[in-house]
């Protein structure tokens, strides 16, 4: 086995986990009820998240994206993995996207999305599949 290659894979995997989310990684116990499709699980934010879901509907023309990370995707104050944590988004959640900016490179992708619907924060574009074109943010 080639040790340097293996070490790079491990380090890359750990870096991806750190960026994708800081939520707990817990397995569902055998026989536990699957609540992912229940109305209680309909919220896109992790329980205990300080950001409340908006009750106002998203404008029809606003771009959307789907979270494709395997674990909770972190929402950050700035487009870097080292900035403040604002909350998390569950895998499969469809989110409004306001615009995109260049930020920290995450697995070869340096784009980050500013969340739409008046929610604060950025998410790494590496873990979001955009469902329509997203414009660059104006500075």
The first five atom37 places (N, CA, C, CB, O) and aatype in JSON, in Angstrom:
{
  "aatype": [20, 20, 20, 20, 20, 20, 20, 20, 20, 20, 20, 20, 20, 20, 20, 20, 20, 20, 20, 20, 20, 20, 20, 20, 20, 20, 20, 20, 20, 20, 20, 20, 20, 20, 20, 20, 20, 20, 20, 20, 20, 20, 20, 20, 20, 20, 20, 20, 20, 20, 20, 20, 20, 20, 20, 20, 20, 20, 20, 20, 20, 20, 20, 20, 20, 20, 20, 20, 20, 20, 20, 20, 20, 20, 20, 20, 20, 20, 20, 20, 20, 20, 20, 20, 20, 20, 20, 20, 20, 20, 20, 20, 20, 20, 20, 20, 20, 20, 20, 20, 20, 20, 20, 20, 20, 20, 20, 20, 20, 20, 20, 20, 20, 20, 20, 20, 20, 20, 20, 20, 20, 20, 20, 20, 20, 20, 20, 20, 20, 20, 20, 20, 20, 20, 20, 20, 20, 20, 20],
  "atom_mask": [
    [1, 1, 1, 1, 1],
    [1, 1, 1, 1, 1],
    [1, 1, 1, 1, 1],
    [1, 1, 1, 1, 1],
    [1, 1, 1, 1, 1],
    [1, 1, 1, 1, 1],
    [1, 1, 1, 1, 1],
    [1, 1, 1, 1, 1],
    [1, 1, 1, 1, 1],
    [1, 1, 1, 1, 1],
    [1, 1, 1, 1, 1],
    [1, 1, 1, 1, 1],
    [1, 1, 1, 1, 1],
    [1, 1, 1, 1, 1],
    [1, 1, 1, 1, 1],
    [1, 1, 1, 1, 1],
    [1, 1, 1, 1, 1],
    [1, 1, 1, 1, 1],
    [1, 1, 1, 1, 1],
    [1, 1, 1, 1, 1],
    [1, 1, 1, 1, 1],
    [1, 1, 1, 1, 1],
    [1, 1, 1, 1, 1],
    [1, 1, 1, 1, 1],
    [1, 1, 1, 1, 1],
    [1, 1, 1, 1, 1],
    [1, 1, 1, 1, 1],
    [1, 1, 1, 1, 1],
    [1, 1, 1, 1, 1],
    [1, 1, 1, 1, 1],
    [1, 1, 1, 1, 1],
    [1, 1, 1, 1, 1],
    [1, 1, 1, 1, 1],
    [1, 1, 1, 1, 1],
    [1, 1, 1, 1, 1],
    [1, 1, 1, 1, 1],
    [1, 1, 1, 1, 1],
    [1, 1, 1, 1, 1],
    [1, 1, 1, 1, 1],
    [1, 1, 1, 1, 1],
    [1, 1, 1, 1, 1],
    [1, 1, 1, 1, 1],
    [1, 1, 1, 1, 1],
    [1, 1, 1, 1, 1],
    [1, 1, 1, 1, 1],
    [1, 1, 1, 1, 1],
    [1, 1, 1, 1, 1],
    [1, 1, 1, 1, 1],
    [1, 1, 1, 1, 1],
    [1, 1, 1, 1, 1],
    [1, 1, 1, 1, 1],
    [1, 1, 1, 1, 1],
    [1, 1, 1, 1, 1],
    [1, 1, 1, 1, 1],
    [1, 1, 1, 1, 1],
    [1, 1, 1, 1, 1],
    [1, 1, 1, 1, 1],
    [1, 1, 1, 1, 1],
    [1, 1, 1, 1, 1],
    [1, 1, 1, 1, 1],
    [1, 1, 1, 1, 1],
    [1, 1, 1, 1, 1],
    [1, 1, 1, 1, 1],
    [1, 1, 1, 1, 1],
    [1, 1, 1, 1, 1],
    [1, 1, 1, 1, 1],
    [1, 1, 1, 1, 1],
    [1, 1, 1, 1, 1],
    [1, 1, 1, 1, 1],
    [1, 1, 1, 1, 1],
    [1, 1, 1, 1, 1],
    [1, 1, 1, 1, 1],
    [1, 1, 1, 1, 1],
    [1, 1, 1, 1, 1],
    [1, 1, 1, 1, 1],
    [1, 1, 1, 1, 1],
    [1, 1, 1, 1, 1],
    [1, 1, 1, 1, 1],
    [1, 1, 1, 1, 1],
    [1, 1, 1, 1, 1],
    [1, 1, 1, 1, 1],
    [1, 1, 1, 1, 1],
    [1, 1, 1, 1, 1],
    [1, 1, 1, 1, 1],
    [1, 1, 1, 1, 1],
    [1, 1, 1, 1, 1],
    [1, 1, 1, 1, 1],
    [1, 1, 1, 1, 1],
    [1, 1, 1, 1, 1],
    [1, 1, 1, 1, 1],
    [1, 1, 1, 1, 1],
    [1, 1, 1, 1, 1],
    [1, 1, 1, 1, 1],
    [1, 1, 1, 1, 1],
    [1, 1, 1, 1, 1],
    [1, 1, 1, 1, 1],
    [1, 1, 1, 1, 1],
    [1, 1, 1, 1, 1],
    [1, 1, 1, 1, 1],
    [1, 1, 1, 1, 1],
    [1, 1, 1, 1, 1],
    [1, 1, 1, 1, 1],
    [1, 1, 1, 1, 1],
    [1, 1, 1, 1, 1],
    [1, 1, 1, 1, 1],
    [1, 1, 1, 1, 1],
    [1, 1, 1, 1, 1],
    [1, 1, 1, 1, 1],
    [1, 1, 1, 1, 1],
    [1, 1, 1, 1, 1],
    [1, 1, 1, 1, 1],
    [1, 1, 1, 1, 1],
    [1, 1, 1, 1, 1],
    [1, 1, 1, 1, 1],
    [1, 1, 1, 1, 1],
    [1, 1, 1, 1, 1],
    [1, 1, 1, 1, 1],
    [1, 1, 1, 1, 1],
    [1, 1, 1, 1, 1],
    [1, 1, 1, 1, 1],
    [1, 1, 1, 1, 1],
    [1, 1, 1, 1, 1],
    [1, 1, 1, 1, 1],
    [1, 1, 1, 1, 1],
    [1, 1, 1, 1, 1],
    [1, 1, 1, 1, 1],
    [1, 1, 1, 1, 1],
    [1, 1, 1, 1, 1],
    [1, 1, 1, 1, 1],
    [1, 1, 1, 1, 1],
    [1, 1, 1, 1, 1],
    [1, 1, 1, 1, 1],
    [1, 1, 1, 1, 1],
    [1, 1, 1, 1, 1],
    [1, 1, 1, 1, 1],
    [1, 1, 1, 1, 1],
    [1, 1, 1, 1, 1],
    [1, 1, 1, 1, 1],
    [1, 1, 1, 1, 1]
  ],
  "atom_positions": [
    [[0.85, -1.18, 0.0], [0.0, 0.0, 0.0], [0.89, 1.24, 0.0], [-0.97, 0.0, 1.23], [1.91, 1.28, 0.69]],
    [[0.51, 2.21, -0.75], [1.27, 3.44, -0.86], [0.82, 4.41, 0.25], [1.08, 4.09, -2.27], [-0.27, 4.97, 0.16]],
    [[1.65, 4.6, 1.27], [1.27, 5.41, 2.43], [0.96, 6.87, 2.09], [2.36, 5.37, 3.44], [-0.05, 7.38, 2.57]],
    [[1.76, 7.57, 1.29], [1.44, 8.98, 1.01], [0.07, 9.15, 0.35], [2.52, 9.59, 0.12], [-0.66, 10.07, 0.69]],
    [[-0.27, 8.28, -0.58], [-1.56, 8.38, -1.25], [-2.7, 8.13, -0.26], [-1.64, 7.38, -2.43], [-3.7, 8.84, -0.27]],
    [[-2.55, 7.12, 0.58], [-3.57, 6.81, 1.58], [-3.74, 7.98, 2.54], [-3.2, 5.53, 2.35], [-4.86, 8.36, 2.86]],
    [[-2.63, 8.56, 3.0], [-2.7, 9.68, 3.93], [-3.43, 10.86, 3.31], [-1.29, 10.09, 4.36], [-4.22, 11.53, 3.98]],
    [[-3.16, 11.13, 2.01], [-3.86, 12.24, 1.33], [-5.35, 11.99, 1.28], [-3.31, 12.43, -0.09], [-6.14, 12.91, 1.48]],
    [[-5.76, 10.75, 1.02], [-7.19, 10.43, 0.98], [-7.84, 10.65, 2.33], [-7.41, 8.99, 0.52], [-8.93, 11.21, 2.42]],
    [[-7.16, 10.22, 3.39], [-7.7, 10.4, 4.73], [-7.8, 11.88, 5.05], [-6.82, 9.69, 5.78], [-8.83, 12.34, 5.54]],
    [[-6.74, 12.64, 4.78], [-6.75, 14.08, 5.06], [-7.82, 14.79, 4.25], [-5.37, 14.69, 4.76], [-8.5, 15.68, 4.77]],
    [[-7.97, 14.42, 2.99], [-9.0, 15.03, 2.14], [-10.39, 14.73, 2.67], [-8.86, 14.53, 0.7], [-11.26, 15.6, 2.69]],
    [[-10.6, 13.5, 3.11], [-11.9, 13.12, 3.66], [-12.22, 13.88, 4.94], [-11.94, 11.64, 3.93], [-13.35, 14.32, 5.14]],
    [[-11.23, 14.04, 5.8], [-11.43, 14.79, 7.04], [-11.7, 16.26, 6.75], [-10.22, 14.65, 7.95], [-12.54, 16.87, 7.41]],
    [[-11.01, 16.83, 5.78], [-11.24, 18.23, 5.42], [-12.66, 18.41, 4.87], [-10.21, 18.69, 4.38], [-13.32, 19.4, 5.19]],
    [[-13.12, 17.47, 4.07], [-14.48, 17.56, 3.52], [-15.52, 17.5, 4.63], [-14.73, 16.43, 2.5], [-16.52, 18.21, 4.58]],
    [[-15.3, 16.65, 5.63], [-16.23, 16.57, 6.74], [-16.24, 17.87, 7.54], [-15.86, 15.4, 7.65], [-17.31, 18.32, 7.96]],
    [[-15.1, 18.46, 7.74], [-15.02, 19.7, 8.51], [-15.74, 20.83, 7.8], [-13.57, 20.08, 8.76], [-16.37, 21.67, 8.44]],
    [[-15.66, 20.86, 6.48], [-16.28, 21.93, 5.71], [-17.78, 21.67, 5.52], [-15.6, 22.09, 4.35], [-18.58, 22.6, 5.6]],
    [[-18.15, 20.42, 5.27], [-19.54, 20.11, 4.96], [-20.46, 20.36, 6.13], [-19.66, 18.68, 4.53], [-21.63, 20.7, 5.93]],
    [[-19.99, 20.2, 7.32], [-20.88, 20.44, 8.45], [-20.22, 20.11, 9.75], [-22.13, 19.64, 8.3], [-19.29, 19.3, 9.83]],
    [[-20.71, 20.75, 10.77], [-20.16, 20.48, 12.09], [-21.2, 19.86, 12.99], [-19.61, 21.75, 12.71], [-21.01, 19.78, 14.2]],
    [[-22.31, 19.43, 12.41], [-23.36, 18.79, 13.19], [-22.94, 17.4, 13.63], [-24.66, 18.71, 12.39], [-21.95, 16.87, 13.13]],
    [[-23.66, 16.81, 14.57], [-23.29, 15.49, 15.06], [-23.51, 14.43, 14.0], [-24.09, 15.15, 16.31], [-24.45, 14.5, 13.21]],
    [[-22.63, 13.44, 13.99], [-22.75, 12.32, 13.08], [-23.27, 11.14, 13.89], [-21.39, 11.99, 12.37], [-22.49, 10.45, 14.55]],
    [[-24.54, 10.9, 13.84], [-25.11, 9.82, 14.63], [-25.87, 8.87, 13.72], [-26.04, 10.37, 15.74], [-26.63, 9.3, 12.85]],
    [[-25.66, 7.6, 13.91], [-26.37, 6.59, 13.14], [-27.74, 6.38, 13.75], [-25.58, 5.27, 13.08], [-27.92, 6.54, 14.96]],
    [[-28.72, 6.01, 12.92], [-30.05, 5.71, 13.4], [-30.04, 4.3, 13.96], [-31.11, 5.86, 12.26], [-29.61, 3.38, 13.26]],
    [[-30.49, 4.08, 15.19], [-30.5, 2.75, 15.77], [-31.41, 1.82, 14.98], [-30.94, 2.8, 17.22], [-32.38, 2.25, 14.37]],
    [[-31.08, 0.54, 15.01], [-31.9, -0.46, 14.31], [-33.3, -0.43, 14.88], [-31.28, -1.87, 14.43], [-33.49, -0.39, 16.1]],
    [[-34.28, -0.46, 14.01], [-35.68, -0.47, 14.43], [-36.24, 0.9, 14.75], [-35.84, -1.33, 15.61], [-37.42, 1.01, 15.08]],
    [[-35.44, 1.93, 14.66], [-35.93, 3.28, 14.94], [-36.81, 3.76, 13.8], [-34.75, 4.25, 15.17], [-36.6, 3.39, 12.64]],
    [[-37.79, 4.58, 14.13], [-38.7, 5.1, 13.11], [-37.98, 6.09, 12.22], [-39.92, 5.76, 13.76], [-37.16, 6.88, 12.68]],
    [[-38.28, 6.04, 10.93], [-37.71, 7.0, 9.98], [-38.63, 8.21, 9.94], [-37.55, 6.37, 8.54], [-39.76, 8.13, 9.48]],
    [[-38.12, 9.34, 10.45], [-38.94, 10.54, 10.52], [-38.56, 11.55, 9.45], [-38.83, 11.17, 11.89], [-39.0, 12.7, 9.52]],
    [[-37.75, 11.16, 8.47], [-37.28, 12.13, 7.48], [-38.4, 12.67, 6.6], [-36.23, 11.5, 6.62], [-38.27, 13.77, 6.06]],
    [[-39.49, 11.94, 6.44], [-40.59, 12.42, 5.62], [-41.78, 12.89, 6.44], [-41.04, 11.32, 4.68], [-42.84, 13.18, 5.89]],
    [[-41.62, 12.98, 7.75], [-42.71, 13.43, 8.6], [-42.81, 14.95, 8.57], [-42.51, 12.93, 10.04], [-41.83, 15.62, 8.25]],
    [[-43.98, 15.51, 8.9], [-44.12, 16.97, 8.93], [-43.15, 17.62, 9.91], [-45.54, 17.36, 9.3], [-42.69, 18.74, 9.67]],
    [[-42.82, 16.94, 11.01], [-41.89, 17.51, 11.98], [-40.49, 17.65, 11.39], [-41.84, 16.64, 13.23], [-39.73, 18.52, 11.82]],
    [[-40.15, 16.81, 10.41], [-38.82, 16.87, 9.8], [-38.79, 17.79, 8.59], [-38.38, 15.48, 9.4], [-37.77, 17.85, 7.9]],
    [[-39.87, 18.49, 8.31], [-39.95, 19.33, 7.12], [-39.05, 20.55, 7.19], [-41.37, 19.76, 6.9], [-38.7, 21.11, 6.15]],
    [[-38.67, 20.99, 8.38], [-37.8, 22.14, 8.51], [-36.44, 21.83, 7.9], [-37.65, 22.56, 9.97], [-35.93, 20.72, 8.05]],
    [[-35.84, 22.81, 7.22], [-34.56, 22.6, 6.58], [-33.39, 22.8, 7.53], [-34.42, 23.52, 5.4], [-32.26, 22.46, 7.18]],
    [[-33.64, 23.34, 8.71], [-32.55, 23.62, 9.64], [-32.42, 22.54, 10.69], [-32.77, 24.96, 10.3], [-33.39, 21.85, 11.03]],
    [[-31.23, 22.41, 11.2], [-30.92, 21.44, 12.25], [-31.59, 21.89, 13.54], [-29.38, 21.29, 12.43], [-31.61, 23.08, 13.84]],
    [[-32.13, 20.94, 14.33], [-32.74, 21.33, 15.61], [-31.75, 22.13, 16.46], [-33.22, 20.09, 16.38], [-30.56, 21.81, 16.52]],
    [[-32.25, 23.16, 17.12], [-31.4, 24.01, 17.93], [-30.73, 25.11, 17.13], [-30.37, 23.19, 18.62], [-29.97, 25.91, 17.68]],
    [[-31.0, 25.16, 15.84], [-30.41, 26.17, 14.97], [-30.98, 27.54, 15.35], [-30.69, 25.86, 13.47], [-32.19, 27.67, 15.5]],
    [[-30.13, 28.55, 15.5], [-30.62, 29.86, 15.89], [-31.36, 30.61, 14.78], [-29.48, 30.7, 16.36], [-32.01, 31.62, 15.05]],
    [[-31.28, 30.12, 13.54], [-31.95, 30.81, 12.44], [-33.35, 30.24, 12.23], [-31.12, 30.68, 11.15], [-33.48, 29.08, 11.83]],
    [[-34.4, 31.01, 12.49], [-35.75, 30.5, 12.26], [-36.08, 30.48, 10.77], [-36.78, 31.36, 13.02], [-35.59, 31.31, 10.01]],
    [[-36.91, 29.52, 10.37], [-37.35, 29.45, 8.98], [-38.29, 30.63, 8.72], [-38.06, 28.09, 8.67], [-39.1, 30.98, 9.58]],
    [[-38.18, 31.23, 7.56], [-39.04, 32.36, 7.2], [-40.41, 31.86, 6.8], [-38.41, 33.19, 6.05], [-40.54, 30.81, 6.17]],
    [[-41.44, 32.6, 7.18], [-42.78, 32.2, 6.81], [-43.2, 32.79, 5.47], [-43.76, 32.61, 7.88], [-44.14, 32.31, 4.84]],
    [[-42.5, 33.84, 5.02], [-42.83, 34.46, 3.75], [-42.4, 33.55, 2.6], [-42.16, 35.84, 3.62], [-41.33, 32.95, 2.66]],
    [[-43.22, 33.43, 1.56], [-42.84, 32.57, 0.44], [-41.66, 33.13, -0.33], [-44.02, 32.39, -0.49], [-41.46, 34.35, -0.39]],
    [[-40.87, 32.25, -0.93], [-39.74, 32.65, -1.75], [-40.25, 33.2, -3.06], [-38.78, 31.47, -1.98], [-41.17, 32.62, -3.65]],
    [[-39.68, 34.33, -3.55], [-40.11, 34.85, -4.85], [-39.92, 33.8, -5.94], [-39.33, 36.13, -5.21], [-38.98, 33.01, -5.9]],
    [[-40.83, 33.81, -6.92], [-40.83, 32.8, -7.98], [-39.53, 32.81, -8.78], [-42.01, 33.02, -8.9], [-39.05, 31.75, -9.15]],
    [[-38.96, 33.98, -9.06], [-37.78, 34.07, -9.91], [-36.46, 33.82, -9.2], [-37.74, 35.39, -10.52], [-35.42, 33.81, -9.86]],
    [[-36.47, 33.61, -7.89], [-35.22, 33.43, -7.15], [-34.63, 32.05, -7.43], [-35.46, 33.62, -5.64], [-35.35, 31.05, -7.39]],
    [[-33.32, 31.99, -7.71], [-32.68, 30.69, -7.97], [-32.76, 29.78, -6.75], [-31.2, 30.89, -8.37], [-32.86, 30.25, -5.61]],
    [[-32.72, 28.49, -7.0], [-32.78, 27.49, -5.94], [-31.65, 26.5, -6.12], [-34.15, 26.76, -5.94], [-31.08, 26.37, -7.21]],
    [[-31.34, 25.81, -5.05], [-30.34, 24.76, -5.09], [-30.72, 23.64, -4.13], [-28.94, 25.31, -4.74], [-31.5, 23.85, -3.2]],
    [[-30.17, 22.47, -4.36], [-30.45, 21.31, -3.5], [-29.16, 20.91, -2.8], [-31.04, 20.11, -4.34], [-28.13, 20.76, -3.45]],
    [[-29.21, 20.74, -1.48], [-28.05, 20.33, -0.7], [-27.74, 18.88, -1.03], [-28.31, 20.51, 0.84], [-28.58, 18.0, -0.88]],
    [[-26.49, 18.63, -1.51], [-26.1, 17.28, -1.92], [-24.97, 16.71, -1.05], [-25.65, 17.3, -3.38], [-24.36, 15.7, -1.41]],
    [[-24.7, 17.34, 0.09], [-23.69, 16.8, 1.0], [-24.25, 15.56, 1.69], [-23.25, 17.86, 2.06], [-25.47, 15.36, 1.72]],
    [[-23.38, 14.73, 2.22], [-23.82, 13.52, 2.92], [-24.19, 13.8, 4.36], [-22.75, 12.46, 2.87], [-24.94, 13.03, 4.98]],
    [[-23.67, 14.88, 4.9], [-23.97, 15.26, 6.28], [-24.48, 16.7, 6.27], [-22.7, 15.12, 7.21], [-24.55, 17.34, 5.22]],
    [[-24.84, 17.21, 7.43], [-25.36, 18.57, 7.54], [-24.38, 19.58, 6.95], [-25.65, 18.91, 9.01], [-23.19, 19.57, 7.28]],
    [[-24.88, 20.44, 6.07], [-24.07, 21.47, 5.43], [-24.07, 22.72, 6.28], [-24.59, 21.77, 4.0], [-25.13, 23.25, 6.62]],
    [[-22.89, 23.2, 6.63], [-22.75, 24.39, 7.48], [-23.08, 25.66, 6.73], [-21.34, 24.47, 8.04], [-22.71, 25.83, 5.56]],
    [[-23.78, 26.56, 7.41], [-24.01, 27.91, 6.91], [-22.97, 28.78, 7.63], [-25.51, 28.41, 7.17], [-22.87, 28.74, 8.86]],
    [[-22.22, 29.57, 6.88], [-21.12, 30.37, 7.43], [-21.38, 31.86, 7.25], [-19.8, 29.98, 6.77], [-22.1, 32.27, 6.35]],
    [[-20.77, 32.67, 8.14], [-20.9, 34.13, 8.07], [-20.24, 34.71, 6.83], [-20.31, 34.77, 9.3], [-20.74, 35.68, 6.26]],
    [[-19.13, 34.13, 6.41], [-18.36, 34.58, 5.24], [-18.08, 33.35, 4.37], [-17.02, 35.28, 5.67], [-18.28, 32.23, 4.83]],
    [[-17.63, 33.54, 3.12], [-17.39, 32.39, 2.24], [-16.07, 31.66, 2.53], [-17.38, 32.86, 0.79], [-15.24, 31.47, 1.65]],
    [[-15.9, 31.24, 3.8], [-14.76, 30.43, 4.21], [-15.23, 29.43, 5.27], [-13.59, 31.31, 4.76], [-16.2, 29.68, 5.98]],
    [[-14.54, 28.31, 5.35], [-14.91, 27.3, 6.34], [-14.48, 27.69, 7.75], [-14.29, 25.95, 5.98], [-14.91, 27.08, 8.72]],
    [[-13.63, 28.71, 7.87], [-13.15, 29.14, 9.18], [-14.01, 30.24, 9.8], [-11.72, 29.63, 9.06], [-13.82, 30.59, 10.96]],
    [[-14.96, 30.8, 9.05], [-15.79, 31.87, 9.58], [-16.86, 31.29, 10.51], [-16.45, 32.68, 8.44], [-17.03, 30.08, 10.6]],
    [[-17.58, 32.18, 11.18], [-18.56, 31.77, 12.18], [-19.66, 30.87, 11.63], [-19.18, 32.98, 12.78], [-20.13, 31.04, 10.5]],
    [[-20.07, 29.9, 12.45], [-21.12, 28.95, 12.11], [-22.48, 29.56, 12.44], [-20.93, 27.6, 12.87], [-22.7, 30.0, 13.57]],
    [[-23.39, 29.6, 11.46], [-24.71, 30.18, 11.67], [-25.82, 29.14, 11.76], [-25.02, 31.14, 10.56], [-26.94, 29.46, 12.17]],
    [[-25.54, 27.92, 11.39], [-26.55, 26.87, 11.4], [-26.2, 25.82, 10.38], [-27.96, 27.45, 11.13], [-25.09, 25.81, 9.84]],
    [[-27.14, 24.94, 10.1], [-26.88, 23.88, 9.15], [-28.1, 23.53, 8.33], [-26.39, 22.66, 9.86], [-29.23, 23.85, 8.7]],
    [[-27.86, 22.89, 7.2], [-28.92, 22.47, 6.3], [-28.81, 20.96, 6.09], [-28.85, 23.22, 4.93], [-27.72, 20.44, 5.86]],
    [[-29.92, 20.26, 6.17], [-29.93, 18.82, 6.0], [-29.74, 18.44, 4.53], [-31.23, 18.23, 6.54], [-30.15, 19.18, 3.64]],
    [[-29.12, 17.29, 4.27], [-28.99, 16.8, 2.89], [-30.38, 16.66, 2.25], [-28.24, 15.44, 2.85], [-31.33, 16.22, 2.89]],
    [[-30.47, 17.05, 0.97], [-31.74, 16.96, 0.24], [-32.61, 18.19, 0.34], [-32.51, 15.79, 0.73], [-33.6, 18.3, -0.38]],
    [[-32.27, 19.13, 1.21], [-33.05, 20.35, 1.38], [-32.91, 21.23, 0.15], [-32.61, 21.11, 2.65], [-31.8, 21.43, -0.35]],
    [[-34.02, 21.76, -0.35], [-34.0, 22.72, -1.45], [-34.01, 24.11, -0.82], [-35.24, 22.51, -2.44], [-34.87, 24.44, 0.0]],
    [[-33.02, 24.93, -1.22], [-32.83, 26.24, -0.6], [-32.84, 27.35, -1.64], [-31.52, 26.26, 0.19], [-32.45, 27.13, -2.79]],
    [[-33.28, 28.56, -1.25], [-33.19, 29.71, -2.16], [-31.77, 30.26, -2.16], [-34.2, 30.81, -1.74], [-31.12, 30.33, -1.11]],
    [[-31.28, 30.64, -3.33], [-29.93, 31.18, -3.47], [-30.02, 32.59, -4.02], [-29.05, 30.29, -4.4], [-30.68, 32.82, -5.04]],
    [[-29.37, 33.54, -3.36], [-29.44, 34.92, -3.8], [-28.41, 35.21, -4.88], [-29.24, 35.86, -2.62], [-28.75, 35.73, -5.94]],
    [[-27.15, 34.86, -4.62], [-26.08, 35.1, -5.58], [-24.87, 34.25, -5.19], [-25.71, 36.61, -5.65], [-24.88, 33.58, -4.16]],
    [[-23.8, 34.3, -6.03], [-22.59, 33.53, -5.74], [-21.39, 34.45, -5.71], [-22.39, 32.42, -6.78], [-21.35, 35.48, -6.37]],
    [[-20.39, 34.04, -4.91], [-19.14, 34.79, -4.78], [-17.98, 33.8, -4.8], [-19.12, 35.65, -3.47], [-18.17, 32.6, -4.6]],
    [[-16.79, 34.32, -5.05], [-15.59, 33.49, -4.97], [-15.07, 33.56, -3.54], [-14.5, 33.94, -6.0], [-14.99, 34.63, -2.95]],
    [[-14.71, 32.39, -3.01], [-14.21, 32.32, -1.64], [-13.21, 31.2, -1.52], [-15.37, 32.12, -0.65], [-12.47, 30.92, -2.46]],
    [[-13.17, 30.58, -0.36], [-12.25, 29.48, -0.1], [-12.51, 28.31, -1.05], [-12.37, 29.02, 1.36], [-13.66, 27.97, -1.33]],
    [[-11.44, 27.7, -1.53], [-11.54, 26.55, -2.42], [-11.94, 25.32, -1.62], [-10.2, 26.31, -3.17], [-11.28, 24.96, -0.65]],
    [[-13.03, 24.67, -2.04], [-13.51, 23.46, -1.38], [-13.55, 22.35, -2.43], [-14.93, 23.67, -0.73], [-14.41, 22.35, -3.31]],
    [[-12.63, 21.41, -2.34], [-12.53, 20.3, -3.28], [-12.54, 20.77, -4.73], [-13.69, 19.33, -3.06], [-13.23, 20.2, -5.57]],
    [[-11.76, 21.81, -5.04], [-11.63, 22.31, -6.4], [-12.68, 23.31, -6.82], [-11.66, 21.17, -7.33], [-12.69, 23.73, -7.98]],
    [[-13.57, 23.7, -5.93], [-14.64, 24.65, -6.25], [-14.51, 25.85, -5.31], [-16.05, 23.98, -6.12], [-14.64, 25.7, -4.1]],
    [[-14.26, 27.04, -5.87], [-14.1, 28.22, -5.01], [-15.35, 29.11, -4.97], [-12.92, 29.04, -5.5], [-15.27, 30.25, -4.52]],
    [[-16.48, 28.6, -5.43], [-17.72, 29.38, -5.38], [-18.49, 29.08, -4.1], [-18.59, 29.08, -6.61], [-18.52, 27.94, -3.61]],
    [[-19.11, 30.1, -3.57], [-19.98, 29.99, -2.4], [-21.28, 30.7, -2.73], [-19.3, 30.59, -1.11], [-21.27, 31.72, -3.43]],
    [[-22.4, 30.2, -2.23], [-23.7, 30.82, -2.46], [-24.13, 31.62, -1.23], [-24.76, 29.76, -2.81], [-24.05, 31.13, -0.1]],
    [[-24.59, 32.84, -1.47], [-25.23, 33.62, -0.42], [-26.69, 33.18, -0.42], [-25.08, 35.2, -0.66], [-27.34, 33.21, -1.46]],
    [[-27.19, 32.78, 0.73], [-28.56, 32.28, 0.8], [-29.57, 33.38, 0.5], [-28.83, 31.69, 2.17], [-29.34, 34.55, 0.82]],
    [[-30.66, 33.0, -0.12], [-31.72, 33.93, -0.45], [-32.79, 33.94, 0.61], [-32.32, 33.59, -1.79], [-32.59, 33.42, 1.71]],
    [[-33.93, 34.52, 0.3], [-35.08, 34.59, 1.2], [-34.73, 35.32, 2.5], [-35.59, 33.17, 1.5], [-35.27, 35.0, 3.56]],
    [[-33.83, 36.3, 2.41], [-33.41, 37.13, 3.54], [-32.75, 36.33, 4.66], [-34.6, 37.88, 4.09], [-32.68, 36.82, 5.79]],
    [[-32.26, 35.13, 4.39], [-31.51, 34.36, 5.39], [-30.04, 34.78, 5.3], [-31.67, 32.81, 5.16], [-29.51, 34.92, 4.2]],
    [[-29.4, 34.99, 6.43], [-27.98, 35.34, 6.38], [-27.13, 34.11, 6.15], [-27.55, 36.04, 7.67], [-27.52, 33.0, 6.51]],
    [[-25.98, 34.29, 5.55], [-25.0, 33.23, 5.48], [-24.68, 32.72, 4.1], [-25.44, 32.13, 6.28], [-25.4, 32.96, 3.13]],
    [[-23.54, 31.99, 4.05], [-23.01, 31.4, 2.83], [-22.9, 29.89, 2.98], [-21.65, 32.01, 2.49], [-22.69, 29.38, 4.08]],
    [[-23.05, 29.17, 1.87], [-22.8, 27.74, 1.83], [-21.86, 27.44, 0.67], [-24.14, 26.94, 1.69], [-21.9, 28.11, -0.37]],
    [[-21.01, 26.43, 0.85], [-20.06, 26.05, -0.2], [-20.82, 25.48, -1.39], [-19.02, 25.03, 0.33], [-21.62, 24.56, -1.23]],
    [[-20.56, 26.01, -2.58], [-21.24, 25.55, -3.79], [-20.9, 24.1, -4.11], [-20.88, 26.45, -4.98], [-21.64, 23.43, -4.83]],
    [[-19.79, 23.6, -3.59], [-19.38, 22.21, -3.81], [-20.46, 21.24, -3.33], [-18.06, 21.93, -3.1], [-20.57, 20.14, -3.86]],
    [[-21.24, 21.64, -2.34], [-22.24, 20.76, -1.75], [-23.67, 21.18, -2.07], [-22.06, 20.72, -0.25], [-24.62, 20.74, -1.41]],
    [[-23.84, 22.03, -3.09], [-25.17, 22.47, -3.51], [-25.29, 22.3, -5.01], [-25.44, 23.95, -3.09], [-24.45, 22.78, -5.77]],
    [[-26.33, 21.62, -5.44], [-26.61, 21.44, -6.88], [-27.61, 22.53, -7.26], [-27.18, 19.98, -7.2], [-28.79, 22.47, -6.89]],
    [[-27.13, 23.53, -8.02], [-28.06, 24.61, -8.38], [-29.07, 24.11, -9.4], [-27.3, 25.83, -8.93], [-28.73, 23.36, -10.31]],
    [[-30.31, 24.53, -9.24], [-31.4, 24.09, -10.1], [-31.77, 25.13, -11.13], [-32.61, 23.75, -9.27], [-32.65, 24.9, -11.97]],
    [[-31.11, 26.28, -11.09], [-31.28, 27.34, -12.08], [-30.03, 28.22, -12.01], [-32.61, 28.19, -11.82], [-29.29, 28.15, -11.03]],
    [[-29.8, 29.04, -13.03], [-28.6, 29.89, -13.03], [-28.61, 30.85, -11.82], [-28.52, 30.69, -14.35], [-29.64, 31.41, -11.45]],
    [[-27.43, 31.01, -11.21], [-27.27, 31.89, -10.05], [-26.31, 33.01, -10.44], [-26.74, 31.1, -8.77], [-25.18, 32.73, -10.85]],
    [[-26.74, 34.28, -10.34], [-25.84, 35.38, -10.73], [-24.75, 35.62, -9.7], [-26.64, 36.67, -10.94], [-24.87, 35.21, -8.54]],
    [[-23.67, 36.3, -10.13], [-22.63, 36.71, -9.19], [-23.16, 37.86, -8.36], [-21.33, 37.11, -9.93], [-23.99, 38.64, -8.83]],
    [[-22.7, 37.97, -7.12], [-23.09, 39.06, -6.24], [-22.46, 40.35, -6.73], [-22.69, 38.78, -4.78], [-21.34, 40.34, -7.23]],
    [[-23.17, 41.45, -6.59], [-22.65, 42.77, -6.96], [-21.93, 43.33, -5.76], [-23.78, 43.74, -7.43], [-22.41, 43.22, -4.64]],
    [[-20.8, 43.91, -6.0], [-20.03, 44.48, -4.88], [-20.03, 45.97, -4.95], [-18.59, 43.96, -4.88], [-19.43, 46.63, -4.1]]
  ]
}
